[in-house]
Each structure stands twice: as structure tokens, then as C-alpha cells.
């Protein structure tokens, strides 16, 4: 990935570094963090996480950024994945691993920055995401950016002894740019 840096008032998005791996491992051991993620049932080892970072860098259809607070703390990660040059679409993913930064608008701003990048620089037509139905804070954050609920797979995910819905959300380029005015 080119050395792309996206700056907001609360967060800075920068390329993921191997130095970020220990934070990812620590966050992915925290059940409170992973209850919102689809990626892990078991936390990765440091070696596995470094290998994962290197694998992601090689992908042509994937852009991943570490999220830093403006005070310099590494707080999470966000990505545009499954980027389709033909259909001009990508899937968005994010997590704020440092819980001190939850509820402060950092995730919303990171989402806006990467969606803006996707529409303006990558010329995407559509960005979509999947979110667990119980992730109310996440759903509200995505709606602030302009994502709309497009569908729901009922009782798709089994977590903590219960089945939960998987919600699909999306935003189109023209909707996003219209809201930016």
C-alpha cells in the first residue's frame, strides 16, 4: 500500500505497521472488543497477527489503515475490503480496540475518512458493511455517516448462547456526496 495518511480532527488513519501487532493481539483477547467482530473466535499469537498483517498488505483488493488518536495513541483499525474495480464497490470494516476511545466519535470519524477516500480517490460507487444486530452503537455510528440498512439475515450469528441478526448496510456515492454539501 502506498503511504496514504488521512487526517481528521479526532483521528489519523495511517498504513498498518508490524509494530501494531501487539496492540491487535491484546485487543483481540478482550471479549468485550471481539463480541462485535466476525474475524476471531480465538485470539491470534503475535506471530500469527504479524503474518496476517503481511498477507493483507499483499492483497490488491484491500486497503487497511491503523487508527491513531490525534494525541498519538494507536486505537484501532479500519479497512476497505473486496474492492471491485468492475463494480466499483467495497466492504467496510472497523474496530476501535482501545476502549478508552469508545463513545467519543473516533470510529465515526474514521469511517467518514475512509468512505470519503473510497468515493473520491478510488471512485467507488458503493460501500457496504455487515454488523451484528446487537451492535447498536456501531449501527448509529454508520447511520451518522450516511449508511442505510439494506437487509437483515435473521438469527444468522450464534453468540453467547443466543442467535442474533446480521444487518447489511450500504451507502452510495451520490448519497454521500449529496450529504457532504
C-alpha positions as CSV (number, residue, x, y, z in Angstrom):
1,X,0.0,0.0,0.0
2,X,1.2,3.5,-0.8
3,X,2.0,5.7,2.2
4,X,-1.5,7.2,2.4
5,X,-2.4,9.2,5.5
6,X,-5.9,10.5,6.2
7,X,-6.3,13.2,8.9
8,X,-9.4,14.2,10.8
9,X,-10.0,16.3,13.9
10,X,-10.0,13.2,16.2
11,X,-8.1,10.5,14.4
12,X,-5.4,9.9,11.8
13,X,-5.5,6.9,9.5
14,X,-2.2,5.5,8.5
15,X,-0.8,2.3,7.0
16,X,-0.8,-0.7,9.3
17,X,2.6,-1.4,10.7
18,X,4.0,-4.7,12.1
19,X,4.6,-2.6,15.3
20,X,0.8,-2.5,15.7
21,X,0.6,-6.3,16.1
22,X,0.9,-6.4,19.9
23,X,-2.0,-4.0,20.3
24,X,-4.1,-6.0,17.9
25,X,-3.3,-9.2,19.9
26,X,-4.1,-7.5,23.2
27,X,-7.4,-6.2,21.9
28,X,-8.4,-9.5,20.3
29,X,-8.0,-11.2,23.6
30,X,-10.7,-8.9,25.1
31,X,-14.1,-10.4,24.9
32,X,-15.8,-7.0,25.2
33,X,-14.0,-6.0,22.0
34,X,-14.4,-9.2,20.0
35,X,-18.1,-9.5,20.7
36,X,-18.6,-7.1,17.8
37,X,-16.1,-8.8,15.4
38,X,-16.6,-11.7,12.9
39,X,-12.8,-12.3,12.5
40,X,-11.8,-14.3,15.6
41,X,-13.1,-17.0,17.8
42,X,-9.6,-17.5,19.2
43,X,-7.1,-14.6,19.6
44,X,-4.0,-14.8,17.4
45,X,-0.5,-15.2,18.6
46,X,1.9,-12.3,17.9
47,X,3.4,-14.3,15.0
48,X,0.0,-15.1,13.5
49,X,-1.0,-11.4,13.7
50,X,2.2,-10.3,12.0
51,X,1.6,-12.8,9.3
52,X,-1.9,-11.6,8.9
53,X,-0.7,-8.0,8.5
54,X,1.7,-9.0,5.8
55,X,-0.9,-11.1,4.0
56,X,-3.3,-8.1,4.0
57,X,-0.6,-5.8,2.5
58,X,-0.3,-8.1,-0.5
59,X,-3.9,-8.0,-1.4
60,X,-4.8,-5.8,-4.4
61,X,-8.4,-5.6,-3.4
62,X,-7.8,-4.5,0.2
63,X,-6.8,-1.2,1.9
64,X,-6.2,-1.3,5.6
65,X,-5.4,1.6,8.0
66,X,-4.4,1.8,11.6
67,X,-6.4,4.4,13.5
68,X,-4.4,6.7,15.8
69,X,-5.9,9.3,18.0
70,X,-4.6,12.8,17.4
71,X,-2.7,12.5,20.6
72,X,-0.7,9.7,19.0
73,X,-2.3,6.6,20.6
74,X,-2.9,3.6,18.3
75,X,-6.6,2.8,18.9
76,X,-7.9,0.6,16.2
77,X,-8.1,-0.4,12.5
78,X,-10.4,0.1,9.5
79,X,-10.4,-1.3,6.0
80,X,-12.0,-1.3,2.6
81,X,-12.0,-4.9,1.5
82,X,-13.2,-6.9,-1.5
83,X,-12.7,-3.8,-3.6
84,X,-14.2,-4.5,-7.0
85,X,-12.8,-2.3,-9.9
86,X,-15.5,-3.6,-12.2
87,X,-18.5,-3.0,-9.9
88,X,-16.9,0.0,-8.1
89,X,-17.8,-1.4,-4.6
90,X,-16.0,-2.3,-1.4
91,X,-16.8,-3.7,2.0
92,X,-16.0,-1.5,5.0
93,X,-14.8,-2.9,8.3
94,X,-13.6,-1.2,11.6
95,X,-12.9,-1.8,15.2
96,X,-11.7,0.5,17.9
97,X,-9.8,-1.8,20.2
98,X,-8.7,0.8,22.8
99,X,-11.9,1.1,24.9
100,X,-10.8,4.4,26.3
101,X,-11.8,5.8,22.9
102,X,-15.2,4.2,22.7
103,X,-18.2,6.6,22.5
104,X,-16.0,9.6,21.6
105,X,-16.8,9.7,17.9
106,X,-13.4,8.3,16.8
107,X,-15.0,5.4,15.0
108,X,-17.5,7.6,13.2
109,X,-14.7,10.0,12.1
110,X,-12.5,7.1,10.9
111,X,-15.5,5.7,8.9
112,X,-16.1,9.1,7.3
113,X,-12.4,9.5,6.4
114,X,-12.1,6.1,4.7
115,X,-15.5,6.3,3.0
116,X,-14.6,9.7,1.7
117,X,-11.3,8.2,0.4
118,X,-13.2,5.4,-1.2
119,X,-15.6,7.6,-3.1
120,X,-13.3,10.5,-4.0
121,X,-9.9,8.7,-4.7
122,X,-10.9,5.2,-5.6
123,X,-14.1,6.4,-7.4
124,X,-16.2,3.7,-5.8
125,X,-19.9,3.7,-6.5
126,X,-20.9,1.8,-3.3
127,X,-19.6,0.9,0.1
128,X,-21.3,-1.7,2.2
129,X,-20.8,-3.4,5.6
130,X,-22.1,-6.1,7.8
131,X,-22.9,-5.5,11.5
132,X,-24.3,-7.7,14.3
133,X,-27.9,-6.6,15.2
134,X,-26.8,-6.1,18.8
135,X,-24.1,-3.6,17.9
136,X,-26.4,-0.6,18.5
137,X,-23.5,1.9,18.9
138,X,-22.0,0.7,15.6
139,X,-25.3,0.9,13.7
140,X,-25.9,4.5,15.0
141,X,-22.3,5.5,14.0
142,X,-22.7,4.1,10.5
143,X,-26.1,5.9,10.1
144,X,-24.3,9.2,11.1
145,X,-22.0,8.7,8.1
146,X,-25.0,8.1,5.9
147,X,-25.2,4.3,5.7
148,X,-28.7,2.9,5.3
149,X,-30.0,-0.5,6.5
150,X,-30.5,-2.6,3.3
151,X,-31.2,-6.0,4.7
152,X,-31.1,-8.4,7.6
153,X,-30.3,-12.1,7.9
154,X,-32.4,-13.2,10.8
155,X,-30.6,-15.2,13.6
156,X,-27.5,-15.6,11.4
157,X,-24.9,-15.4,14.2
158,X,-24.7,-17.6,17.3
159,X,-23.0,-15.8,20.2
160,X,-23.2,-16.2,24.0
161,X,-26.0,-18.8,23.8
162,X,-28.3,-16.8,21.5
163,X,-28.9,-16.3,17.8
164,X,-28.5,-12.7,16.5
165,X,-29.4,-11.0,13.3
166,X,-26.7,-9.9,10.8
167,X,-27.6,-6.4,9.4
168,X,-26.4,-5.2,6.0
169,X,-25.9,-1.5,5.5
170,X,-24.7,0.5,2.4
171,X,-24.1,3.9,1.1
172,X,-23.9,5.1,-2.5
173,X,-21.5,7.7,-3.8
174,X,-24.2,10.1,-4.8
175,X,-25.9,9.9,-1.4
176,X,-22.6,10.5,0.4
177,X,-21.5,13.5,-1.8
178,X,-25.0,15.0,-1.5
179,X,-24.8,14.9,2.3
180,X,-21.3,16.5,2.2
181,X,-22.7,19.7,0.8
